[in-house]
Amino acid sequence: MSLTDEVRGGANLPPPADRRRIRLEAGVTQTRMATELGVARSTFIWWETGAHQPDPANRARYATLLRDLARASAAPAEETRA
């Protein structure tokens, strides 16, 4: 991951309540998110609740994953309206 990706991802990490909402709307468990990010479930919970912040590389990966989940879970609703 490039430095630019890390900075961009860090700037785009949503607030904790939105992190949880995105995950739940996508139907993904905390365990699955932790596995996808390569961290322990407890670490993921800290990130999701805002108790701890991920390092820049993990923050970028987490932000990208959240963005992709938000788009994927919104896509069916957008297709239905079309």
C-alpha positions in Angstrom: 0.0 0.0 0.0 1.3 3.4 -0.9 1.7 6.4 1.4 -1.0 8.2 -0.5 -3.4 5.3 0.0 -2.7 5.3 3.8 -3.3 9.0 4.1 -6.4 8.9 1.9 -7.8 5.9 3.9 -7.1 7.6 7.2 -8.9 10.8 6.2 -12.0 8.8 5.2 -12.5 6.5 8.2 -16.1 7.2 9.3 -17.2 7.9 12.9 -17.6 4.8 15.1 -21.4 4.7 14.9 -21.2 4.7 11.1 -18.6 2.0 11.1 -21.0 -0.3 13.0 -24.0 0.7 10.8 -22.2 -0.1 7.6 -21.0 -3.5 8.9 -24.5 -4.4 10.1 -26.2 -3.2 6.9 -23.9 -5.4 5.0 -24.7 -8.4 7.2 -21.1 -8.9 8.3 -20.0 -10.1 11.7 -17.2 -8.6 13.8 -15.4 -11.9 13.5 -15.5 -11.8 9.7 -14.3 -8.2 9.6 -11.4 -9.0 11.9 -10.5 -12.0 9.7 -10.6 -9.9 6.6 -8.4 -7.3 8.2 -6.0 -9.8 9.7 -6.5 -8.8 13.3 -8.0 -10.3 16.4 -11.7 -9.8 17.0 -11.0 -7.8 20.1 -8.7 -5.4 18.1 -11.5 -4.9 15.6 -14.0 -4.2 18.3 -11.7 -1.5 19.7 -11.5 0.1 16.2 -15.2 -0.1 15.5 -16.1 1.5 18.8 -13.4 4.1 18.5 -11.7 3.0 21.8 -8.4 2.6 19.8 -7.4 3.8 16.3 -5.7 1.5 13.8 -2.2 2.3 12.6 -2.1 4.1 9.2 -1.9 1.0 7.1 -4.7 -0.8 8.9 -6.7 2.4 9.0 -6.5 2.6 5.2 -7.5 -1.1 4.8 -10.4 -0.7 7.2 -11.6 2.5 5.5 -11.5 0.8 2.1 -13.3 -2.2 3.4 -16.0 -0.1 4.9 -16.4 2.0 1.7 -16.7 -1.2 -0.4 -19.2 -2.7 2.0 -21.3 0.4 1.9 -21.3 0.5 -1.9 -22.1 -3.3 -2.1 -25.0 -3.1 0.3 -26.4 0.0 -1.4 -26.2 -1.4 -4.9 -29.2 -3.7 -4.7 -31.4 -0.8 -3.5 -30.2 1.4 -6.3 -30.8 -1.3 -8.9 -34.3 -1.8 -7.6 -35.1 1.9 -8.1 -33.8 1.9 -11.7 
